[in-house]
Amino acid sequence: MIIHLFKKVYLNLDWDISLEEDRIVVSTNQGYGLSNALLDYDYSYPKKLVAYGPSIEYLIGENTEKTEDESVYFEEKITQIGLPKEKFASDYIDFFTKVYEHSEQTGKPLTIHADLDSYMSLIMNYYKIIFPNLDFKSLSRILKSCYYRTTFIKQLNTYTKKSTFTEQKYLGYFYANMLERMSEFEKEYDLISFDSKQKELEEFYDKIKENLSIEYYISSYIYDGSKKEQLKKIVMLMIYRHSEEILEEHVMHFLTAFLRKPFQRKMGLKEYNLDNAEEIFTDPLVEKFLKTSVWRFSEEFERINFSNYTKEDLDEIKATLEKINDCFYGLTEESDLVDLLRFNYSYYLLDNKISDDELQSIINKESETDNEMSMWTAEDQNTINVYLIQEFFDIKNQSKVDSLKPFRLR
C-alpha cells in the first residue's frame, strides 16, 4: 500500500524493496543493515539505505547509555545481523524532519518500507501531524482507498508482467491483518498527541506544506476554500503534462501517417513523399502543431512554452488535433472528443496562471463531468490516489462538504 507523504517521499510495505532507490527499512524480517555493507562495493546500486531497524523502537527514541553487558550484547548483534548503532531520530516529528531534509538535499525519491506495526505507527503519527481533526474512521477511509488503489495497480501490472500474483496475495494478507487489528490501532491512534511539541510540529509542517498530495489540497479546498494556491500550482503542472501527452500522441500519429495518400487527402495536405518529406514542418496547415514537438528534442526546454502561443495559435492547434482524431478514430462530434475536451485547459497556460474562478471551474468540471475522462491520466494512478479524490468529489456533489472537515489540512 503505497502512500505519498510529501515531496518525493513515500511509505510502502516491507516486501517490495528496491535497492535502486534511497530507502528506510523498518521491518522485523527486513530491517537489518547487512545488505548496505554490500552496497559500498557495488557501484551498480548507488542508492542509499538511509536508516534501518527491526521495529520503530530501533529508529525513534532517545539514545541512552548502555551498561557494559548491554554494549557487549549489542555489538554482537551488530556483527551478526547488522542492527543500527544509534537511533535515527528522537521522536516522530524529528524522524519526518530528517526524512524531509534527506529528500531536499538529494532531490531523489525516498521510500520508507515497513511491516504492519511500523507502517501503522508511521502513518498514524504522520496524519496526526498534517490533519488536526482526522478521526480514526476517516483515517480508515484513506487506508481503504490506498489498498484498492495499490491492488488495482498491481492487477494492471500483472498483465504487463511488472507485478506477480504473489505480490497481490501478500498485499491481501497485509490488509486483512490490518483490518483484524483495527480496534488495537484505534486505541494507539487516540493516544497520539503532539500538544507538547507544537513548535516543532509547526516548524516541520511549514517545510512540507507546499509539497503534499493533491488529494488533501482538494479536500481542504472543497471544505472551506483553503489551500487554494497550493492546489493551483499542482493543477497547473497537471494541465501542462496532460496537454503535452495529448500533443505527443497526436504528433506521433501524424508523423507516422503523413506520407499515406488517404491521410493526406483527409487532412487537406499537399502530396508528400520521401523527396519532399522535410517540407512538412513548414506546411502552413500543420506548422504550429508540429512546432510543439520541438520541446521533445531540446535540451533548453523541458516543457512546451505555452506562453509563446496566442489564443488563435491554440485554436489552430486544436483544430489540427480534431482532424487527426477524425482520421484515426472517425470521431466527428465534439462531444465524442472526450480527451480533446481536456485540451481546453491548455488555454489557462497562455498566461501561466489560474485565477480563482478558473480553479473553481476546473474543480466543478472534474467533479460533475458526464464523461469518463478526467484531468488525471492512467499514468497518474502511480502517483495520485484517484479513488480518494473521487470520494471527495462524491461528497461535494451530495452537498455534504461538512463531512470533509477531518480531511482538511492544518
Secondary structure by P-SEA (a helix, b strand, c coil): cccccccccccccccccccccccccccccccccaaaaaaaaccccccccccccccccccccccccccaaaaaaaaaaaaccccccccccccaaaaaaaaaaaaaaacbbbbbbbcaaaaaaaaaaaaaaacccccaaaaaaaaaaaaaaaaaaaaaaaaaccccaaaaaaaaaaaaaaaaaaaaaaaaaaaccccccaaaaaaaaaaccccccaaaaaaaaaacccaaaaaaaaaaaaaaaaaaaaaaaaaaaaaaccccaaaaaaacccccccccccccccccccaaaaaaacccccccccccccccccaaaaaaaaaaaaaaaaaacccccccccccccccccccccccccccaaaaaaaaaaaacccccccccccccccccaaaaaaaaaaaaaacccccccccccc
